[in-house]
Amino acid sequence: MKDFGELKYFLGIEFARSKQGILMHQRKYALELISETGPGAAKPAITPLDYNVKLTTKEYDDCVKTTKSDTITYDKVMEDHTPYQRLIAALRIVRYLKKQPGQGVQLSSNINNTVMGFCDVDWASCPHTRKFVIGYMIKLGDSLVSWKYKKQTTISRSSAETEYRSIVATVAELIWMIGLLK
């Protein structure tokens, strides 16, 4: 086994150490994406998606995959017959990255060992199936260590039932996380 020194770059993720902790980001990739897609002169976007745009989950995933794996060019759009709305959404994601290309996940060096869990539910949020979506995040001190966002497999009869299921999923993850830390 060899020691290659302090970790700087691994599997496309850059690591920057400071007094506040370790920042993991993909600044190099974001800058390459911005230069390849060409919105250099465009104004940066504050949010990744315009609140007026209504995309299905599949359409949004396609936009994100396009920005991750391919360049967005006029020829590509005409070749794939990509709808105009999806193109605008994909370019909006790139404009959002332009605002802070070095944005990433901060792993805090603070020695706070408090485990906190937060959960939320969106009842009947999927317009096609009317299934609810739960989401939770678990933090250890100031650092995010676990999160999940999932559309449920069943349809709930009440919002109280969806809230209960969200809390149960969050508590189950918290119990597992606390057991792991002991």
NORLIN-V23944 format. One record per pair of residues at least 24 apart in sequence whose ideal C-beta (glycine too) atoms are under 7 Angstrom apart, sorted by the first residue. I is the first residue (numbers start at 0). J is the second residue. Records with the same first field share a line. If there is no record, write none. Layout:
I = J, J
//
This chain:
18 = 108
19 = 105, 107, 108
20 = 105, 106, 107, 108
21 = 106
22 = 103, 105
23 = 103, 104
24 = 101, 102, 103
25 = 103
26 = 100, 101
29 = 96, 100
30 = 100
32 = 66, 93, 96
33 = 93, 96, 97, 100
35 = 70
36 = 70, 71, 93
38 = 90, 93, 94, 97
41 = 94
43 = 94, 97, 98
44 = 91, 94, 95, 98
45 = 98
46 = 95
47 = 91, 92, 95
48 = 88, 91
49 = 91
52 = 84, 88
54 = 88
58 = 85
59 = 88
61 = 85
62 = 88, 89, 92
63 = 92
65 = 89
66 = 92, 93
104 = 143
105 = 142
106 = 142
107 = 140, 141, 142
109 = 140, 141
111 = 140, 141
112 = 139, 140
113 = 140
114 = 139, 173, 176, 177
116 = 169, 172, 173
118 = 165, 166, 169
119 = 165
120 = 161, 162, 165
122 = 155, 158, 161
125 = 150
129 = 154
130 = 154
131 = 155, 161
133 = 164, 165, 168
135 = 165, 168, 169, 172
137 = 172, 173, 176
145 = 172, 176
//
